[in-house]
Amino acid sequence: MNTPDVIVIGGGTGGYSTALRAAALGLDVVLVERDKVGGTCLHRGCIPSKAMLHAAELVDGIAEARERWGVKATLDAVDWPALVATRDDIVARNHKGVEAHLAHAGVRVVRGSARLTGARSVRVDDGPELTARRGVVLATGSRPRMLPGLASDGRRVVTSDDALFAPGLPASVLVLGGGAIGVEYASFHRSMGAEVTLVEAADRIVPLEDADVSRHLTRGLKRRGVDVQAGARLLDADVLDNGVRARVRTARGETRTVEAERLLVAVGRAPVTDGLDLAAAGLGTDERGFVVPADWARLETAVPGVHVVGDLLPPPSLGLAHASFAEGLLVAETLAGARPAPVDYAAVPRVTYSSPQTASVGLSEAEARARGHEVTVNTMPLTAVAKGMVHGQGGMVKVVTEAGGGQVLGVHLVGPHVSEMIAESQLIVGWDAEPADVARHVHAHPTLSEAVGEAFLTLAGRGLHQQ
């Protein structure tokens, strides 16, 4: 009982996917989790936030029905307890599903805090020492970063982890951080009627995305009434009885005072390794706190038999749940003696579930040029196709390819429902397709994805509707 094949520390997306796949391959697996299996994504991040964003989309739909389509609909109120109850039911059912999958697979889940006692040995709280015959997998995830001088109180100052659970809907919100998480929360609160100021220190929001994605997303958020302040930084903030008062230095060097009922800090996440006692296994972290693999093809550290998945990994890992699933599969199959292909991080899609949404895969135009590629770029507005006009939210399809009809390097989308459109582009980039390969496939008309097909038709010299 104390010598399983694999010990996984952490039951989030990376950890439980490792455990499920390893068990399916016939390995005896122990999964150690001190909270609930499912991790941040299931309980405080991806799932509850997307449930709330769906509710926000319904609210936006009422306004669009009235203002654009002549449907005389009105919003009486948002029943916050009912909304929360639906969200929590979705999370609870997903949680039960993960627990059931683990039980059915024969994974032994041990509740408690694990610490390493050697390269392949682990102790959970005061229990007996466990020794892994094949390997230990570190999957302890991350937590929100906070700015110096600020502390979350769960009501007036909140992090992305506890923003969903703060009481009620505020009338105004100051969001610090214009990455995917900050943008999603800004979008949600605006849909729910709050006055929103979004502050990002970089010169554009979602700075890791293509510059045209940032431009279109900024335009869409501003059109909805979000005060987007890129190239700005927080000078200081005072917590008041009824909210916060902050001073912000804008991109023009002006100092603005922003008062809001809630300050939401979304400036990134930090890996969690406290209590693990990495040194006992001969391990350490880099200066940013990440556990760096010595072998990225196996996600194995410099200590043989110790692997790492999920948010503990530095870039090029993406800190995304679906990337963690892929990493978990890779490590499990490696521990079972297989030789799986490494994770191709360039072919992992990135999505921001705001309104409008963004979805990208592969290289941005700037990244492609920086890597020495001679590129051809085609940008097509979604409103160039009929279904884009129906939705009326603007947006674009941008394709980056090797010059001369060569390999597709990146695809970038902005607009309604593009999170559901990115799978096609993931295959295009992942399979090293060229525009001519895509152009011979017929896209349904009228659809939003038709704009993707039209963009590739143009690149293949067969354009129809794009001027």
C-alpha positions as CSV (number, residue, x, y, z in Angstrom):
1,M,0.0,0.0,0.0
2,N,2.9,2.4,0.7
3,T,4.8,1.6,-2.6
4,P,2.7,2.7,-5.5
5,D,4.1,3.0,-9.0
6,V,3.3,6.8,-9.2
7,I,2.6,9.5,-6.6
8,V,1.0,12.6,-7.9
9,I,1.1,15.7,-5.6
10,G,-1.8,18.0,-6.5
11,G,-5.2,17.2,-7.8
12,G,-5.8,20.0,-10.3
13,T,-6.1,19.6,-14.0
14,G,-2.5,18.5,-14.5
15,G,-2.4,16.2,-11.5
16,Y,-5.7,14.4,-12.0
17,S,-5.1,13.9,-15.7
18,T,-1.7,12.4,-14.9
19,A,-3.4,10.1,-12.4
20,L,-6.2,9.0,-14.7
21,R,-4.0,8.2,-17.7
22,A,-1.4,6.4,-15.5
23,A,-4.1,4.3,-14.0
24,A,-5.6,3.5,-17.4
25,L,-2.1,2.2,-18.4
26,G,-2.1,-0.2,-15.5
27,L,-0.1,1.7,-13.0
28,D,-0.9,1.9,-9.3
29,V,-1.4,5.6,-8.5
30,V,-1.7,7.6,-5.4
31,L,-3.0,11.2,-5.8
32,V,-2.4,13.5,-2.8
33,E,-4.7,16.6,-2.6
34,R,-5.0,18.9,0.4
35,D,-8.2,20.6,-0.8
36,K,-10.6,19.3,-3.5
37,V,-9.7,17.4,-6.6
38,G,-10.2,19.6,-9.6
39,G,-8.0,22.4,-8.4
40,T,-8.3,26.1,-9.1
41,C,-9.7,25.6,-12.6
42,L,-12.7,23.7,-11.4
43,H,-13.4,25.5,-8.1
44,R,-12.2,29.0,-8.4
45,G,-11.2,29.6,-12.1
46,C,-12.2,28.3,-15.5
47,I,-15.5,26.6,-14.7
48,P,-17.2,29.0,-12.3
49,S,-15.9,32.1,-14.2
50,K,-17.2,30.8,-17.6
51,A,-20.5,30.0,-16.0
52,M,-20.8,33.6,-14.8
53,L,-19.7,34.8,-18.3
54,H,-22.5,32.8,-19.9
55,A,-24.9,34.6,-17.6
56,A,-23.3,37.9,-18.6
57,E,-23.8,36.9,-22.3
58,L,-27.5,36.4,-21.6
59,V,-27.8,39.8,-20.0
60,D,-26.0,41.4,-23.0
61,G,-28.5,39.5,-25.3
62,I,-31.4,41.3,-23.7
63,A,-29.9,44.7,-24.4
64,E,-29.1,43.7,-28.0
65,A,-32.6,42.3,-28.5
66,R,-34.1,45.6,-27.4
67,E,-31.7,48.0,-29.0
68,R,-30.9,46.3,-32.3
69,W,-33.7,43.9,-33.1
70,G,-36.8,45.6,-31.9
71,V,-37.6,42.9,-29.3
72,K,-39.1,44.9,-26.5
73,A,-37.3,43.0,-23.7
74,T,-36.2,44.5,-20.4
75,L,-34.1,43.3,-17.6
76,D,-35.9,43.6,-14.3
77,A,-32.9,42.6,-12.1
78,V,-30.2,40.0,-11.6
79,D,-31.1,37.5,-8.9
80,W,-27.6,37.1,-7.5
81,P,-28.3,34.2,-5.2
82,A,-30.0,32.3,-8.0
83,L,-27.1,33.0,-10.4
84,V,-24.6,31.8,-7.7
85,A,-26.7,28.7,-7.0
86,T,-26.6,27.7,-10.7
87,R,-22.9,28.4,-10.9
88,D,-22.2,26.3,-7.8
89,D,-24.4,23.5,-9.1
90,I,-22.3,23.3,-12.3
91,V,-19.1,23.2,-10.2
92,A,-20.4,20.6,-7.8
93,R,-21.5,18.3,-10.6
94,N,-18.2,18.6,-12.3
95,H,-16.4,17.9,-9.0
96,K,-18.5,14.8,-8.5
97,G,-17.6,13.7,-12.0
98,V,-13.9,14.0,-11.4
99,E,-14.1,12.1,-8.1
100,A,-16.1,9.4,-9.9
101,H,-13.6,9.1,-12.7
102,L,-10.7,8.7,-10.2
103,A,-12.6,6.1,-8.2
104,H,-13.5,4.2,-11.3
105,A,-9.9,4.2,-12.5
106,G,-8.7,2.9,-9.2
107,V,-6.7,6.0,-8.2
108,R,-6.2,6.2,-4.5
109,V,-6.9,9.7,-3.3
110,V,-5.1,10.7,-0.1
111,R,-6.3,13.9,1.6
112,G,-3.7,16.1,3.2
113,S,-0.5,18.1,2.6
114,A,2.4,16.3,1.0
115,R,6.1,16.9,1.4
116,L,9.0,15.3,-0.2
117,T,11.3,13.2,1.9
118,G,13.5,12.0,-0.9
119,A,13.7,11.8,-4.6
120,R,10.8,9.3,-4.8
121,S,9.4,9.4,-1.3
122,V,6.6,11.4,0.1
123,R,5.0,11.9,3.5
124,V,1.4,13.2,3.8
125,D,0.9,15.1,7.1
126,D,1.9,12.7,9.8
127,G,1.2,9.5,7.9
128,P,3.6,6.8,6.8
129,E,6.2,7.4,4.1
130,L,5.1,6.6,0.6
131,T,7.7,5.5,-2.0
132,A,7.0,5.6,-5.7
133,R,8.5,2.8,-7.8
134,R,8.4,4.7,-11.0
135,G,8.1,8.4,-10.2
136,V,6.7,11.4,-8.4
137,V,4.7,14.1,-10.2
138,L,4.6,17.6,-8.9
139,A,1.3,19.3,-9.7
140,T,0.7,21.8,-6.9
141,G,-0.5,24.6,-9.2
142,S,-0.4,28.4,-8.5
143,R,-2.0,31.2,-6.6
144,P,-2.8,34.8,-7.5
145,R,0.0,37.3,-7.2
146,M,-0.7,40.4,-5.1
147,L,0.8,43.9,-5.4
148,P,2.9,45.1,-2.5
149,G,0.9,47.0,0.1
150,L,-2.4,45.4,-1.0
151,A,-4.2,42.5,0.8
152,S,-7.3,40.8,-0.3
153,D,-10.2,41.1,2.2
154,G,-12.7,39.3,0.0
155,R,-15.0,42.3,-0.3
156,R,-13.4,45.5,-1.3
157,V,-10.0,44.2,-2.5
158,V,-10.2,40.8,-4.2
159,T,-8.1,38.5,-6.3
160,S,-9.2,36.5,-9.3
161,D,-9.5,33.5,-6.9
162,D,-12.1,35.1,-4.6
163,A,-13.7,37.7,-7.0
164,L,-16.5,35.2,-7.8
165,F,-17.3,34.7,-4.2
166,A,-17.3,38.3,-3.1
167,P,-20.8,39.4,-1.9
168,G,-23.2,40.8,-4.5
169,L,-22.6,42.8,-7.6
170,P,-20.6,46.1,-7.2
171,A,-21.7,49.2,-9.0
172,S,-18.1,50.0,-9.9
173,V,-14.9,48.0,-10.3
174,L,-11.2,48.9,-10.8
175,V,-9.5,45.9,-12.5
176,L,-5.7,45.8,-12.2
177,G,-4.2,43.6,-15.0
178,G,-5.2,43.4,-18.6
179,G,-4.3,39.8,-19.3
180,A,-7.0,37.2,-20.1
181,I,-8.2,37.0,-16.5
182,G,-8.5,40.7,-15.9
183,V,-10.2,41.3,-19.2
184,E,-12.7,38.5,-18.5
185,Y,-13.6,40.0,-15.2
186,A,-13.8,43.5,-16.6
187,S,-16.2,42.2,-19.3
188,F,-18.4,40.3,-16.8
189,H,-18.8,43.3,-14.5
190,R,-19.6,45.6,-17.4
191,S,-22.3,43.2,-18.6
192,M,-23.8,43.3,-15.1
193,G,-24.0,47.1,-15.2
194,A,-20.9,48.1,-13.3
195,E,-18.7,51.1,-14.2
196,V,-15.4,49.4,-15.1
197,T,-11.8,50.8,-15.3
198,L,-9.2,48.3,-16.6
199,V,-5.6,49.2,-15.9
200,E,-2.7,47.4,-17.7
201,A,1.0,48.3,-17.2
202,A,2.0,47.1,-20.7
203,D,1.3,49.3,-23.7
204,R,-1.7,47.2,-24.7
205,I,-4.1,44.7,-23.1
206,V,-3.6,40.9,-23.6
207,P,0.0,41.8,-24.3
208,L,1.0,38.2,-25.1
209,E,-1.4,38.1,-28.1
210,D,-1.0,39.5,-31.5
211,A,-1.1,43.3,-31.6
212,D,-4.1,43.3,-33.9
213,V,-5.9,41.1,-31.3
214,S,-5.2,43.7,-28.6
215,R,-6.4,46.5,-30.9
216,H,-9.7,44.9,-31.8
217,L,-10.4,43.7,-28.2
218,T,-9.7,47.2,-26.9
219,R,-12.1,48.7,-29.4
220,G,-14.8,46.2,-28.5
221,L,-14.4,46.8,-24.7
222,K,-14.4,50.6,-25.2
223,R,-17.5,50.3,-27.3
224,R,-19.2,48.6,-24.4
225,G,-18.2,51.4,-22.0
226,V,-15.1,49.9,-20.3
227,D,-12.5,52.5,-19.5
228,V,-9.3,50.8,-20.9
229,Q,-6.1,52.3,-19.6
230,A,-3.1,50.6,-21.1
231,G,0.4,51.8,-20.4
232,A,-0.8,52.8,-16.9
233,R,0.2,51.8,-13.4
234,L,-1.2,51.9,-9.9
235,L,0.5,54.5,-7.7
236,D,-1.3,53.7,-4.5
237,A,-4.7,52.7,-3.2
238,D,-6.6,53.4,0.0
239,V,-9.3,51.0,1.3
240,L,-12.4,52.9,2.4
241,D,-15.4,51.7,4.3
242,N,-17.4,51.5,1.1
243,G,-14.7,50.7,-1.5
244,V,-11.3,51.9,-2.6
245,R,-9.7,55.1,-3.8
246,A,-6.7,54.6,-6.1
247,R,-4.3,56.9,-7.9
248,V,-3.3,55.7,-11.4
249,R,-0.5,57.1,-13.6
250,T,-1.8,57.0,-17.2
251,A,0.2,56.4,-20.4
252,R,0.3,60.2,-20.9
253,G,1.9,60.8,-17.5
254,E,-1.3,62.2,-15.9
255,T,-2.4,61.1,-12.4
256,R,-6.0,60.1,-12.2
257,T,-8.0,59.3,-9.1
258,V,-10.3,56.3,-9.5
259,E,-12.9,55.4,-6.9
260,A,-14.7,52.1,-7.1
261,E,-16.6,49.8,-4.8
262,R,-14.2,46.9,-5.6
263,L,-10.6,46.6,-6.6
264,L,-9.9,43.4,-8.4
265,V,-6.2,42.4,-8.7
266,A,-5.4,40.2,-11.7
267,V,-1.7,40.7,-12.2
268,G,-0.7,37.1,-12.8
269,R,-0.2,33.9,-10.8
270,A,2.7,32.5,-8.9
271,P,3.7,28.8,-8.6
272,V,2.9,27.1,-5.2
273,T,5.8,25.1,-3.7
274,D,5.6,26.1,-0.1
275,G,5.6,23.0,2.2
276,L,6.8,20.7,-0.6
277,D,10.4,20.6,0.8
278,L,11.9,20.4,-2.7
279,A,15.4,20.4,-1.2
280,A,14.7,16.9,0.3
281,A,14.6,15.6,-3.2
282,G,17.5,17.6,-4.4
283,L,15.4,20.1,-6.2
284,G,15.0,23.9,-6.2
285,T,13.2,26.6,-8.2
286,D,14.3,29.3,-10.5
287,E,14.2,33.0,-9.5
288,R,10.5,33.2,-10.4
289,G,9.6,30.2,-8.3
290,F,9.1,27.7,-11.2
291,V,10.3,24.1,-11.1
292,V,12.3,23.8,-14.4
293,P,12.5,20.5,-16.3
294,A,15.8,19.3,-17.3
295,D,14.1,17.3,-20.1
296,W,11.1,19.1,-21.7
297,A,10.3,16.1,-23.9
298,R,9.6,14.1,-20.7
299,L,8.8,17.0,-18.3
300,E,11.4,15.4,-16.0
301,T,13.5,17.4,-13.6
302,A,17.3,17.0,-13.1
303,V,16.3,14.4,-10.4
304,P,15.4,11.2,-12.3
305,G,11.9,10.1,-11.6
306,V,10.6,13.5,-10.5
307,H,8.3,15.1,-13.1
308,V,6.4,18.4,-13.1
309,V,3.2,19.5,-14.8
310,G,0.8,22.5,-14.8
311,D,1.4,25.9,-13.3
312,L,4.7,24.9,-11.7
313,L,6.3,24.9,-15.2
314,P,7.8,28.1,-16.6
315,P,7.2,29.2,-20.2
316,P,6.9,27.9,-22.8
317,S,4.3,26.1,-20.8
318,L,1.2,28.3,-20.9
319,G,-0.4,28.0,-17.4
320,L,-3.7,26.9,-19.1
321,A,-5.9,24.0,-18.0
322,H,-5.9,22.3,-21.4
323,A,-2.1,22.5,-21.6
324,S,-2.0,20.9,-18.2
325,F,-4.1,18.0,-19.5
326,A,-1.7,17.5,-22.3
327,E,1.3,17.6,-19.9
328,G,-0.5,15.1,-17.6
329,L,-1.0,12.6,-20.5
330,L,2.7,13.0,-21.5
331,V,4.1,12.3,-18.1
332,A,1.7,9.4,-17.4
333,E,2.7,7.7,-20.7
334,T,6.3,8.4,-20.0
335,L,6.1,6.8,-16.6
336,A,4.4,3.8,-18.2
337,G,7.3,3.3,-20.5
338,A,6.0,4.8,-23.7
339,R,7.7,7.5,-25.7
340,P,4.9,10.1,-26.4
341,A,5.5,13.1,-28.5
342,P,6.4,16.3,-26.6
343,V,3.8,18.9,-26.0
344,D,3.8,21.4,-29.0
345,Y,3.1,24.5,-27.1
346,A,2.9,26.6,-30.2
347,A,-0.1,24.5,-31.3
348,V,-2.0,25.0,-28.0
349,P,-4.9,27.4,-28.4
350,R,-5.3,30.5,-26.1
351,V,-8.7,31.9,-25.4
352,T,-10.1,35.0,-23.6
353,Y,-13.8,34.5,-22.8
354,S,-14.7,38.2,-22.8
355,S,-17.1,40.0,-25.0
356,P,-15.8,40.1,-27.6
357,Q,-13.9,36.9,-27.3
358,T,-10.3,36.3,-28.5
359,A,-8.8,33.0,-29.6
360,S,-5.3,32.4,-31.0
361,V,-3.0,29.6,-31.9
362,G,0.6,29.7,-33.1
363,L,2.8,32.7,-33.6
364,S,1.8,36.3,-33.7
365,E,3.0,38.4,-36.6
366,A,5.7,40.0,-34.5
367,E,6.9,36.7,-33.1
368,A,7.1,35.2,-36.6
369,R,9.2,38.1,-37.9
370,A,11.4,38.0,-34.8
371,R,12.2,34.4,-35.5
372,G,13.3,35.2,-39.0
373,H,10.3,34.2,-41.0
374,E,9.4,36.1,-44.1
375,V,5.6,36.3,-43.7
376,T,2.5,37.0,-45.6
377,V,-0.4,38.3,-43.5
378,N,-4.1,38.4,-44.3
379,T,-6.6,40.1,-42.0
380,M,-10.3,39.8,-42.7
381,P,-13.1,41.5,-40.7
382,L,-15.8,39.2,-39.5
383,T,-18.3,41.7,-40.8
384,A,-17.2,40.8,-44.4
385,V,-19.3,37.7,-44.1
386,A,-23.1,37.7,-43.6
387,K,-23.1,35.9,-40.2
388,G,-20.7,38.5,-38.9
389,M,-23.1,41.2,-39.9
390,V,-25.9,39.3,-38.1
391,H,-23.9,39.3,-34.8
392,G,-22.9,42.9,-35.3
393,Q,-20.0,42.8,-32.9
394,G,-17.1,43.4,-35.3
395,G,-14.0,41.3,-34.9
396,M,-11.5,39.7,-37.3
397,V,-9.6,36.7,-38.6
398,K,-5.9,37.2,-39.0
399,V,-3.7,34.6,-40.6
400,V,0.1,34.6,-40.5
401,T,1.9,32.3,-43.0
402,E,5.3,31.8,-44.5
403,A,5.7,34.0,-47.6
404,G,4.9,32.4,-50.9
405,G,2.1,30.2,-49.8
406,G,4.1,28.4,-47.2
407,Q,3.2,26.9,-43.8
408,V,0.6,28.6,-41.6
409,L,2.4,30.0,-38.6
410,G,-0.5,31.5,-36.6
411,V,-4.2,32.2,-36.6
412,H,-5.8,34.9,-34.5
413,L,-9.5,35.5,-34.0
414,V,-11.6,38.3,-32.3
415,G,-15.3,38.3,-32.2
416,P,-18.4,36.4,-30.9
417,H,-18.0,32.7,-30.2
418,V,-14.5,32.5,-31.5
419,S,-13.6,30.2,-28.6
420,E,-15.7,27.6,-30.5
421,M,-14.0,28.4,-33.8
422,I,-10.3,27.9,-32.8
423,A,-10.3,24.1,-33.1
424,E,-10.0,24.2,-36.8
425,S,-7.1,26.6,-36.7
426,Q,-5.4,24.5,-34.1
427,L,-5.4,21.6,-36.5
428,I,-4.2,23.9,-39.4
429,V,-1.2,25.1,-37.3
430,G,-0.5,21.7,-35.6
431,W,-0.4,19.8,-38.9
432,D,1.8,22.4,-40.6
433,A,-0.9,23.1,-43.3
434,E,-0.5,25.6,-46.1
435,P,-3.2,28.0,-47.3
436,A,-3.9,25.9,-50.4
437,D,-4.5,22.9,-48.1
438,V,-7.2,24.7,-46.2
439,A,-8.7,26.5,-49.3
440,R,-9.8,23.3,-50.8
441,H,-12.1,22.5,-47.9
442,V,-15.6,24.0,-48.1
443,H,-16.9,26.0,-45.1
444,A,-20.7,26.1,-44.4
445,H,-22.5,29.3,-45.4
446,P,-23.6,31.4,-43.6
447,T,-21.4,30.8,-40.5
448,L,-18.7,32.8,-38.6
449,S,-16.2,30.1,-39.4
450,E,-16.8,30.9,-43.1
451,A,-14.5,34.0,-42.5
452,V,-11.7,31.6,-41.7
453,G,-12.2,29.8,-44.9
454,E,-12.4,33.0,-46.9
455,A,-9.2,34.3,-45.4
456,F,-7.4,31.1,-46.6
457,L,-9.0,31.3,-50.0
458,T,-7.5,34.8,-50.4
459,L,-4.1,33.6,-49.4
460,A,-4.3,30.7,-51.8
461,G,-5.2,33.1,-54.6
462,R,-8.8,32.0,-54.9
463,G,-10.5,34.9,-53.0
464,L,-14.3,35.5,-53.4
465,H,-15.7,38.1,-51.1
466,Q,-12.6,39.7,-49.6
467,Q,-11.5,42.8,-51.5
